[in-house]
């Protein structure tokens, strides 16, 4: 393994062991750093000796390639994380990327589902599937997702032990092993009760046939032992078509966004949304402030005395005029 490859591998192992970085995050880091390393080698440089000017030149080259802003921002983030680790480990006496500011990520608002569209999806879930088991499972998945705002990875790997006993709140283990409590709505609790009864009965038969019991709420024959994200993604696309909702904007993640948006529209506090979504930084949650701003504007227009209008002599006139 080259020296660059050794450094990258050590960095990735540390990210996984110390920070609990997700598999996809590690793949992204590794890919970005290998691209940067290859670019440096073509210019007679290597990761261990690269300077600030080299990092900046690489970013310029990435922009010249026509890469999207988000891609360039991610590459810089990977490089920054790597060199911070290299400095802390003593591989380097400096951090060449510490003062570099990149293009930043555009805070684009995700596609939003209306309350009516979510209702249609939830109603359709009760009818989607070839068997009663599939219908109960899809209903439970959808109700839990919309009631809690869980990430899809958190949902499909949810331990069955976390939902025993008709809980009002459930414990979710999120990114980096961080835990948070989220409340369950009454429809979600009912869907959970029906699914658990069916699931447990099926599990008893499996165990009687010599199989080991599953630890997951949504067990599967897949290698991981639980329903896969891809399988649920395919289900939700079918569900969108069944509900006559544009399947281009229906994904597990847009249900998470709907959870946050609809809560804000109904008066929830942004900090509370941050906690429920499991965001480490409220800045991540601020993508939803457009909803808050719209609600506050409507509040002012409706209640501020200088913004009200009244009918006067058949005409609408502002107060004080």
N, C-alpha and C positions, 0 to 999 in steps of 0.2 A: 504494500500500500504506500502511495506517495506521502510525503510529509503533509501536503494539503489534505489528502484523504484521511490521514490519521487525526489531524486537528479537527476536521469536520465531524468525524465519527465520535471523538471524545466530547465535543460540544453537544452533539445530539443525545448521547447517552446521559450527559449531565442534565439536559433539559427534561428528559423523560424521568430520570430518577429523582431529581430535586424539585422540579416544578410540576411534574405530572402532565407534561405537554401531551396533547392528543396526537394520535397516530398521523392524522392528516396534517397537523401543524409541523410535525417532524419531517414529513415528506416534503412539505413546502420549503422549510429551512434548508434541507439537504439539497434540493433541486436548485434553489437560488444561489447557494454558496458554491456549488459545483460549476454553475454557469459563470459566476464571477471568477472562480479559480481558473477556468479554461481561458477566459478573456485575459486574465493577468499573464498566464503562461505564454500566450501568443505575443506578448509584449516583453517577454523576458523577466517577468515578475512572479511573485507567489504570495499567497495569503499572509504568510509569516512576515513578509517585509514590505507589503504594500503601504503606501502613504495616503494622506488625505487627498492629494491631487489625483491619485489613481482611482479612488472611490468616486470622486466627482466626475472624472472622465468616463467611468463606467456608466454612471447615471445619465450623462449626456448621450452616450452611445445608445443606451436603452431608449431614450426619447427619440433619437434619430431613427431607430428601428420602427417607430410608430407604435410602441407599446402603450397600453392604456395607463392612465394615471394611477389606478389602483395597483396595477402590476409593478410599476416603478416604485410606488410607495412600499409595497410588500418586499421588494428586493432590498431596498434600503433598510427596512426594519430587520430583515434577516442578517444583513451585514453588521448593523449596529449591535444586535444581540450577540453575534459571534465575537466581535472585537471587545465588547465589554467583558465577555467570558474570558477571552484570551488575556486581557489585562489583569483580571482578578486572579487568574491561575498563574500569572507570572511568565506567560509565554512571550509577552511583549511588555515593554516599559511604558508604552503609551497606547492610547486608543485613537486611531486615525479617523474614526467616523463620528466621534462624540459631538463635534460642533457642526456637523453637516445637517442642513434642513432640506428635506425633500419636497416633493409636490404635495404631500398630504393626501389623504383619502377623501374623496367626495362623499359628503354625508347625504347620500341619495335616499329619499324616502322609499321604502319598499312598496310594492303593490299592496293596496289595502282592500280587504274584504269588508263589505257592509254587514250590519247586523242581520239584515234579511238574507244575505247570501250565506252567512254562517248558519242561520236557522235552516236554510234549505239543505245545506250539507249535512247537518245533524239529523234532519228528518230522513234524508235519503239513506243515511248509514244503516237505519233499521231494516232496510229492504235490499241492501247490496250484499250478495253472497249466495252461494249455491246451497249452503247448509245453515242450520240454526247456529252452529258454532261460529261460522264466519260472520254472520250478521251481529251476533252478540259481541264478538271481538272487535269488529269495526266500530260499532256503537261505543264501546268502552274506550277504544283508542281516541276517537274523536272527542268524546265528552271530556276525557282527561286532558287532552291537549289544549282544548279551548278553555277549560276551567282553570288550568294551572300555568299556561304559557311555557311549558317545558320545551327544551330542545328535543328534537326527534331522537337523538342518541340517548338522552336521559329517559325518554318514554319507553323505548323498546327494551332497554336494559333494566327497567324498574324491577327491583326484587319483590316477589310476592309478599314477603314478610313486612314490607313497608305499608301494605294496604289492608292488613288483617284487622278485624275488629271494628269495621264500619267507622274509620277515622274521619274526623272533621278536618284534620290537617295531615299532610304526608311529608316525610323527609326526603328530599331529593339531593343526590350527590352529583354536583355539577363539574365544571371544568376545574382541573387541578385538584380534584378531590374535595372541593369546598362544598359544604352542606348548607341547605336552606330549607325552611318550612314554608309550605304553600297550602292555602285552604282549599277544600273541595266543595263545589256547589252541590246542591241537592240532586240535580239530574246526573251529575257525575257519580255521586255516591250510589244512586240507584243502578246506573249502568254497571258500575263496579260490582255491586252485589250480584246482579244477574250473571255477569261474566264469571265471577269467582265460583259460583255454584256449578256452572257448566265445566269450567277449567278443572276444578278439584275432582269432579266425577271422572273426567277423562284421565287425569293424572293417576287416580286410584287404579284404573284399568291398566295403564302403562306399567305401573309399579308391580301389579299382579303378574304381568307378563315378563317380569325380570328386568325392566328398565329402571334406572336410577331416577329419583324425583328431581324435578326442575326447580331451580331457585328463582326463576323469573316469572313475572306476572303473565307475560306473553311468550310461552315456550314455543320452540320450533325445532324441526329436524335439521335446521341449518347448523353448520359447524360451530358457530358461536353459542348455540343452544337457545337462542331467543330470536324473535322476529327481527329480520334485518331492516335497516333503513330503506334499502332499495325496494324491498317488498311493500313496505308501508307507503313509499312514494308512489308506486304503481297503483296501489289501492286507492289512494286519495285522488289520483287522476281519473280513475274510473268513477269514483264518487262524484267528482265535479260534473262529469258528463251526465250522470244519472240525475243530478240536481239541477241541470241546465244552468250551471255557473261556468264562466269562462275558465277552462282548465289551464290556460296560460298564466293565470295569476293564482292558482291554487296549488300550494305546496305545504308540507308540514311547517315550514318556516313562516309562511304567510298567516297560518293559524296562530302562531306565536305573536306575530305582529298585530293581528286582530285582537288578541287578548289584551295587549298593552294599549292599543289605540282606543278600544271601546271602554276600558277602565278610565282612561284619561277624559274621554268625552263625557263620562258620567261623574266627574269630579274627583277622581283619585289623585293622590299626591305623587309627584314625579319620583321622589325618594322611595316611596312605597313600591312603585313600579320597578325601580332599580333593584330593590331587594327581592321582589317576586321573580324577576327575570334572571337573577343571579349575575348581574353586571358588576364587575369589580369597580368600575369607575362610572359615576353618573354621567360623564361626558358621552358615554356610549348610549345611554338612555335618552339623551337630549335630541336624538333624531326624531323623537315623537313630540317635541315641543311645538311643532306646527299646530297640533291638535289643541294644546294648552293655549297657545296664542289666539287661535280662532275662538275658543270658548270664552277667554277673557275679553276679547273684542266684542263678542255678542253680549256679554254681561254689561259692559260699559254702555253699549248702544241701547240696551233695554232699560237700564236703571239709572244712568247718569242724567240729572235734570237738564243739562244743556244739550244732551243728545236726543231727548225725547221730542216727539212731534205730536201735534194735536189737530184735530179738525176745527177750523174756525171759518165760519161763513161759507162753508162748502169747499174751502181750500185747506191744504195742509201747510202749516206754518211752524217754524221752529219757535221754541219758547223764547220770550224776550224780544220777539220781532213783531 
